[in-house]
């Protein structure tokens, strides 16, 4: 499978997240969807989580950067995000997540849901977004 596949209905699937059977990003018309992503750098190196607020902040920033990179594959950016879903392992990370959220969403404030979650992977935070990014703009 190549890194970009177009389905018969015109949806474009970007960057398979091997070894998993998912795409990082899908463009369907003017909407761009990401898979739920964590800090890609840490997940590739399998680094331990670390302790303390700085460790969460670093992981959260890495997670937001992973989302920004996934959006970029389809020609979108964080400024195009209209919906954001956030999963946190620990509720006490809600306020730090909000602070970091404001660092990355400087132009717009998308609608958002935040959930507590037990992850399949060693993450404290994952994000999934939907962006409205008209094709060919």
VENPE-V126361 format. One record per pair of residues at least 12 apart in sequence whose ideal C-beta (glycine too) atoms are under 10 Angstrom apart, sorted by the first residue. I is the first residue (numbers start at 1). J is the second residue. D is the distance in Angstrom with one decimal. If there is no record, write none. Layout:
((I;J;D) (I;J;D))
//
This chain:
((1;13;8.9) (1;16;5.7) (1;18;8.8) (1;21;9.7) (1;23;9.6) (2;16;8.7) (3;15;5.4) (3;16;7.0) (3;23;9.4) (3;24;9.6) (3;73;8.6) (4;16;9.6) (4;23;9.4) (4;25;9.8) (4;27;9.8) (4;73;8.3) (4;74;9.5) (5;23;8.0) (5;26;9.8) (6;27;9.4) (7;26;9.0) (7;28;9.1) (9;28;8.1) (9;29;9.7) (10;27;9.0) (10;28;7.7) (10;29;7.4) (10;135;9.8) (11;23;9.6) (11;26;5.8) (11;27;6.8) (11;28;4.6) (11;29;8.1) (11;31;9.7) (11;33;9.3) (12;25;8.6) (12;26;6.9) (12;27;4.4) (12;28;8.0) (12;29;9.9) (12;32;9.3) (12;73;9.3) (12;74;6.9) (12;135;9.2) (13;25;7.8) (13;26;5.3) (13;27;8.3) (13;28;9.7) (13;73;10.0) (13;74;9.7) (14;26;7.1) (14;27;7.4) (14;32;9.1) (14;34;9.5) (14;70;7.7) (14;71;9.8) (14;72;9.6) (14;73;4.1) (14;74;5.8) (14;75;10.0) (15;35;9.6) (15;69;9.1) (15;70;7.4) (15;73;5.6) (15;74;9.6) (17;35;6.4) (17;37;8.3) (17;40;9.3) (17;70;9.3) (20;35;8.6) (22;35;5.1) (22;36;9.2) (23;35;6.7) (23;70;9.2) (23;73;9.2) (24;37;7.0) (24;40;9.0) (24;66;8.5) (24;67;9.5) (24;69;8.2) (24;70;4.5) (24;71;9.5) (24;73;6.6) (24;74;9.4) (25;37;9.6) (25;67;9.5) (25;69;9.1) (25;70;4.6) (25;71;6.7) (25;72;8.6) (25;73;4.7) (25;74;5.0) (25;75;10.0) (25;76;8.3) (25;129;9.8) (25;131;9.4) (26;70;9.9) (26;73;9.8) (26;74;7.7) (27;71;10.0) (27;73;8.7) (27;74;4.3) (27;75;7.8) (27;76;8.0) (27;131;9.2) (27;133;7.9) (27;135;7.2) (28;74;9.8) (28;130;9.8) (29;132;9.7) (29;133;10.0) (29;134;8.7) (29;135;7.1) (30;76;9.8) (30;80;9.6) (30;131;9.2) (30;132;6.0) (30;133;6.5) (30;134;4.5) (30;135;6.0) (30;136;9.5) (30;137;9.0) (31;74;9.5) (31;76;9.2) (31;80;9.5) (31;82;8.5) (31;83;9.7) (31;130;6.2) (31;131;7.0) (31;132;6.0) (31;133;7.6) (31;134;9.5) (31;135;9.8) (32;70;8.7) (32;71;6.1) (32;72;9.9) (32;73;8.7) (32;74;4.5) (32;75;7.8) (32;76;4.4) (32;77;9.7) (32;80;7.1) (32;81;8.8) (32;82;9.9) (32;129;8.2) (32;130;7.2) (32;131;4.3) (32;132;7.9) (32;133;5.3) (32;135;9.5) (33;70;9.4) (33;71;9.7) (33;74;8.9) (33;76;9.9) (33;83;9.4) (33;128;7.9) (33;129;7.7) (33;130;5.4) (33;131;7.9) (34;66;8.7) (34;67;5.8) (34;68;9.7) (34;69;9.6) (34;70;4.5) (34;71;6.5) (34;73;9.1) (34;74;8.9) (34;76;9.2) (34;81;9.2) (34;84;9.8) (34;85;9.8) (34;127;7.7) (34;128;5.7) (34;129;5.2) (34;130;7.9) (34;131;8.1) (35;66;9.9) (35;67;9.7) (35;70;7.4) (35;126;9.3) (35;127;9.8) (35;128;6.6) (35;129;9.9) (36;63;9.8) (36;67;9.5) (36;85;7.4) (36;86;9.6) (36;87;7.0) (36;117;9.4) (36;119;9.4) (36;120;9.9) (36;121;10.0) (36;123;9.5) (36;126;4.7) (36;127;6.8) (36;128;4.2) (36;129;9.5) (37;62;9.7) (37;63;6.6) (37;64;9.5) (37;65;9.7) (37;66;4.5) (37;67;5.8) (37;69;8.8) (37;70;6.2) (37;123;9.3) (37;125;9.9) (37;126;6.4) (37;127;6.2) (37;128;7.2) (37;129;9.2) (38;59;7.6) (38;60;9.7) (38;62;7.9) (38;63;5.4) (38;66;7.0) (38;67;9.9) (38;87;9.2) (38;119;7.7) (38;121;6.3) (38;122;8.6) (38;123;3.9) (38;124;8.4) (38;125;6.7) (38;126;4.9) (38;127;8.1) (39;58;7.9) (39;59;4.8) (39;60;7.9) (39;61;8.1) (39;62;3.2) (39;63;4.9) (39;64;9.1) (39;65;8.0) (39;66;6.4) (39;123;7.0) (39;124;8.9) (39;125;7.8) (39;126;9.1) (40;62;7.0) (40;63;8.3) (40;65;7.9) (40;66;4.3) (40;67;9.6) (40;69;7.5) (40;70;8.9) (41;58;9.6) (41;59;9.5) (41;62;5.4) (41;63;9.9) (41;65;8.1) (41;66;8.0) (42;55;9.9) (42;58;8.2) (42;59;6.3) (42;62;6.0) (42;63;9.0) (42;66;9.7) (42;122;8.5) (42;123;8.2) (43;59;9.8) (43;62;8.9) (43;63;9.7) (43;66;8.7) (43;121;6.6) (43;122;7.9) (43;123;7.4) (46;121;10.0) (46;122;7.9) (47;59;9.5) (47;122;9.2) (48;122;8.0) (49;89;9.3) (49;122;6.3) (49;123;8.3) (49;124;6.5) (50;124;9.8) (53;92;9.5) (53;93;8.7) (53;95;10.0) (53;96;6.2) (54;96;9.9) (55;124;8.3) (56;88;9.3) (56;89;9.5) (56;90;8.4) (56;92;9.1) (56;93;5.4) (56;96;5.6) (56;97;8.1) (56;100;8.8) (56;124;5.8) (56;125;7.5) (57;93;9.4) (57;96;6.1) (57;97;9.3) (57;99;8.2) (57;100;6.3) (57;103;9.7) (58;100;9.9) (59;93;9.4) (59;100;9.7) (59;123;7.3) (59;124;5.7) (59;125;6.2) (60;86;9.4) (60;88;9.3) (60;93;7.7) (60;96;6.9) (60;97;5.9) (60;99;9.0) (60;100;4.6) (60;101;8.4) (60;103;9.3) (60;104;9.2) (60;124;7.8) (60;125;5.2) (60;127;8.9) (61;100;6.0) (61;103;7.6) (61;104;8.0) (61;125;9.9) (62;123;10.0) (62;125;9.1) (63;86;9.1) (63;97;9.4) (63;100;8.8) (63;104;9.6) (63;123;7.7) (63;124;8.9) (63;125;5.2) (63;126;6.7) (63;127;5.5) (64;78;7.7) (64;84;9.9) (64;97;9.6) (64;100;6.6) (64;101;7.8) (64;103;7.7) (64;104;4.4) (64;105;8.7) (64;125;9.0) (64;127;6.8) (64;129;9.9) (65;78;9.9) (65;104;8.3) (66;126;9.4) (66;127;7.9) (67;81;8.2) (67;84;8.5) (67;104;8.2) (67;126;9.6) (67;127;5.1) (67;128;8.1) (67;129;5.8) (67;131;9.6) (68;81;9.5) (68;104;7.3) (68;129;9.6) (70;127;9.6) (70;128;9.7) (70;129;8.4) (70;131;9.8) (71;129;7.2) (71;131;5.8) (71;133;7.8) (74;131;8.0) (74;133;7.0) (74;135;9.0) (75;131;9.7) (75;133;6.2) (75;134;9.7) (75;135;7.6) (75;136;8.9) (75;137;8.2) (76;129;9.1) (76;130;9.9) (76;131;4.3) (76;132;8.4) (76;133;3.7) (76;134;9.8) (76;135;10.0) (76;137;9.9) (77;107;8.9) (77;131;7.6) (77;133;7.7) (78;104;5.6) (78;105;6.1) (78;106;8.3) (78;107;7.8) (78;108;8.0) (78;110;8.8) (78;129;8.1) (78;131;8.1) (79;105;8.2) (79;106;8.2) (79;107;4.4) (79;108;5.7) (79;110;9.8) (79;131;8.6) (79;133;9.1) (80;107;9.4) (80;108;8.1) (80;110;9.2) (80;129;9.0) (80;130;9.4) (80;131;3.9) (80;132;5.9) (80;133;4.3) (80;134;9.1) (80;137;9.7) (81;104;9.3) (81;105;7.1) (81;107;9.7) (81;108;6.9) (81;109;9.4) (81;110;4.5) (81;111;9.4) (81;112;9.4) (81;127;9.7) (81;129;4.7) (81;130;7.1) (81;131;4.8) (81;132;8.3) (81;133;9.2) (82;108;8.1) (82;110;5.2) (82;111;6.8) (82;129;8.3) (82;130;5.9) (82;131;6.5) (82;132;5.0) (82;133;9.6) (83;110;5.7) (83;111;5.3) (83;112;7.4) (83;113;8.2) (83;128;8.8) (83;129;6.5) (83;130;4.2) (83;131;8.4) (83;132;9.1) (84;101;8.0) (84;104;9.8) (84;105;7.9) (84;109;9.3) (84;110;4.8) (84;111;7.3) (84;112;4.5) (84;113;7.7) (84;114;9.0) (84;127;6.5) (84;128;7.6) (84;129;4.9) (84;130;8.0) (84;131;9.6) (85;110;10.0) (85;111;9.7) (85;112;7.3) (85;113;5.1) (85;114;8.0) (85;115;7.3) (85;126;8.6) (85;127;6.9) (85;128;4.6) (85;129;7.3) (85;130;8.7) (86;98;9.5) (86;101;7.8) (86;112;6.5) (86;113;7.1) (86;114;4.6) (86;115;7.2) (86;117;9.4) (86;125;6.9) (86;126;7.6) (86;127;5.6) (86;128;8.3) (86;129;9.5) (87;113;9.2) (87;114;7.8) (87;115;5.1) (87;116;7.5) (87;117;4.0) (87;118;9.4) (87;119;7.3) (87;123;8.3) (87;124;9.4) (87;125;6.9) (87;126;4.6) (87;127;7.7) (87;128;8.2) (88;114;6.5) (88;115;7.3) (88;116;5.9) (88;117;6.9) (88;119;9.8) (88;123;9.5) (88;124;6.8) (88;125;5.7) (88;126;8.5) (89;116;7.4) (89;117;6.6) (89;118;7.1) (89;119;6.3) (89;122;9.6) (89;123;7.0) (89;124;4.6) (89;125;7.3) (89;126;9.1) (90;116;7.7) (90;124;6.6) (90;125;9.3) (91;114;9.2) (91;116;5.7) (93;114;9.9) (93;116;9.6) (93;124;6.3) (93;125;6.8) (94;114;6.6) (94;116;9.1) (96;124;10.0) (96;125;9.4) (97;114;7.4) (97;124;9.4) (97;125;6.5) (97;127;9.5) (98;112;9.7) (98;114;8.9) (100;125;9.0) (101;114;9.5) (101;127;9.3) (104;127;9.6) (105;129;10.0) (110;129;7.2) (110;130;8.3) (110;131;8.6) (110;132;9.7) (111;130;9.4) (112;127;9.7) (112;129;9.3) (113;128;9.7))
//
